[in-house]
Amino acid sequence: MSEVFRGQVYLAKHPDLDEKKFFLVVSNNKRNKILKTVLCVRITSTDKVAIPTCVQIPDHEGIAGFAVCDDVYIFMNYELDKLHTSLTDRTMVKVEQALKIVFAIRG
């Protein structure tokens, strides 16, 4: 598999789940390059607009739904099946803000 980058969305099947789902890579690129694993959050089509740890992905991003930032998974790089799209910096800033809430990071 080629290098995995933060902000990319992959179709993958995590061992804890019954079927393939879309996942957003949230680990930083330096980590992604050095290690053979990436941290991802699940993407769902279920409306989660009222939850501050879920980020709505605009339709023009190539995938509709919500990044569920309090649902973090670790994947070996080879477990990521197919690159679907990459999210914009604007959306990733919102994901960062949601992750700060999830992990109680101040600042």
C-alpha positions in Angstrom: 0.0 0.0 0.0 1.2 3.5 -0.7 1.7 6.0 2.1 -1.4 7.0 4.1 -2.2 10.6 4.9 -4.2 12.4 7.5 -7.6 13.5 6.0 -7.9 10.5 3.7 -11.1 8.4 3.8 -10.8 4.7 3.3 -13.2 1.9 3.0 -12.1 -0.8 5.4 -13.3 -3.6 7.6 -12.2 -3.4 11.2 -12.1 -6.8 13.1 -14.6 -5.4 15.7 -17.2 -4.7 13.0 -19.4 -6.9 10.9 -19.0 -5.1 7.5 -16.8 -2.6 5.7 -17.3 1.0 6.7 -15.7 4.3 5.8 -12.9 5.6 8.1 -11.2 9.0 8.2 -7.4 9.0 9.0 -6.8 11.4 11.9 -3.3 10.5 13.0 -0.5 12.9 11.9 1.5 12.3 8.8 4.8 11.9 10.6 3.4 9.1 12.7 1.7 7.6 9.7 5.0 7.5 7.8 7.1 5.9 10.6 4.6 3.4 12.0 2.7 0.7 10.2 -0.6 1.8 11.9 -3.0 4.7 11.6 -5.6 6.1 13.8 -9.0 6.6 12.2 -12.5 7.7 13.1 -15.6 6.0 11.7 -17.9 7.8 9.3 -21.6 7.3 9.5 -24.6 8.4 7.5 -26.7 8.6 10.7 -27.6 12.1 11.6 -25.4 13.2 14.5 -25.7 17.0 14.1 -26.5 17.6 17.8 -23.4 15.8 19.1 -20.3 18.1 19.4 -17.9 15.3 18.9 -19.4 14.4 15.5 -18.5 16.5 12.4 -20.8 16.9 9.5 -19.0 16.3 6.2 -20.2 18.6 3.5 -21.7 16.9 0.4 -18.9 18.3 -1.9 -16.3 16.4 0.0 -17.0 13.2 -1.9 -18.7 11.4 1.0 -21.9 12.4 2.9 -22.2 11.8 6.6 -20.6 12.5 9.9 -17.1 11.8 11.3 -17.7 10.2 14.7 -14.6 11.5 16.5 -15.3 9.7 19.7 -15.2 6.4 17.8 -11.5 5.9 17.3 -10.0 2.8 15.7 -6.4 1.7 15.0 -5.7 0.0 11.7 -2.6 -1.7 10.3 -1.9 0.1 7.0 -2.6 -3.0 5.0 -6.1 -3.3 6.5 -7.2 -0.1 4.7 -9.0 -1.3 1.6 -9.7 1.4 -0.9 -9.0 5.2 -0.8 -12.3 6.9 -1.4 -11.6 10.6 -1.0 -9.7 13.2 1.0 -11.4 15.8 3.1 -10.6 19.5 2.9 -8.5 21.4 5.4 -11.6 23.3 6.5 -13.4 20.1 7.5 -10.3 18.7 9.1 -10.1 21.8 11.4 -13.6 20.9 12.6 -12.4 17.3 13.1 -9.5 18.6 15.2 -11.8 20.7 17.3 -14.0 17.6 17.9 -11.0 15.5 18.8 -10.0 18.1 21.4 -13.4 17.7 23.0 -13.1 13.9 22.9 -9.7 13.9 24.6 -10.3 16.9 26.8 -7.4 18.9 25.3 -7.4 22.5 26.3 -6.2 25.3 24.0 
